[in-house]
Amino acid sequence: MVAIWTPPYFRSDWCMAEWESMMKREAYLAEAGSPMVGGLVMPVVFSDGANFDPRAKETQSRDFSKLNYQHECFKESQKYLDLDDAVRALAEEIEHRIANAPAWDAAFPIADPAAVLLARGVMKLPRM
């Protein structure tokens, strides 16, 4: 799973359930003796990592937040080329991870969004 992490991602019950499902699947694979090197989640930080779920702050991710510009002149800057290089490197890593992904297992756990909401109900993230 490639997850684009922004503050709204962590406010979405569906996004959080998807992330929880993948973390549970990583644990399932590890318990079965076949952990996925690098994990099943490839997070990309797009903005504001300060307001993420605390677990995300402990997770290795690709940080594109310094290459997130909305201005038209960005396309003419060196940082645009840096973004292009970063996206190419990410695509190569995604290709590698897909090639090495485990086969589907009907026993993979799936997190219910309602249950995820109840479990994290006390966490409040600021609106941006």
Secondary structure as GFF3:
##gff-version 3
##sequence-region A 1 128
A	DSSP	beta_strand	2	5	.	.	.	ID=ss1
A	DSSP	alpha_helix	7	11	.	.	.	ID=ss2
A	DSSP	alpha_helix	13	31	.	.	.	ID=ss3
A	DSSP	beta_strand	42	45	.	.	.	ID=ss4
A	DSSP	three_ten_helix	49	51	.	.	.	ID=ss5
A	DSSP	alpha_helix	54	57	.	.	.	ID=ss6
A	DSSP	beta_strand	62	63	.	.	.	ID=ss7
A	DSSP	three_ten_helix	65	67	.	.	.	ID=ss8
A	DSSP	three_ten_helix	72	76	.	.	.	ID=ss9
A	DSSP	alpha_helix	78	99	.	.	.	ID=ss10
A	DSSP	alpha_helix	113	119	.	.	.	ID=ss11
###
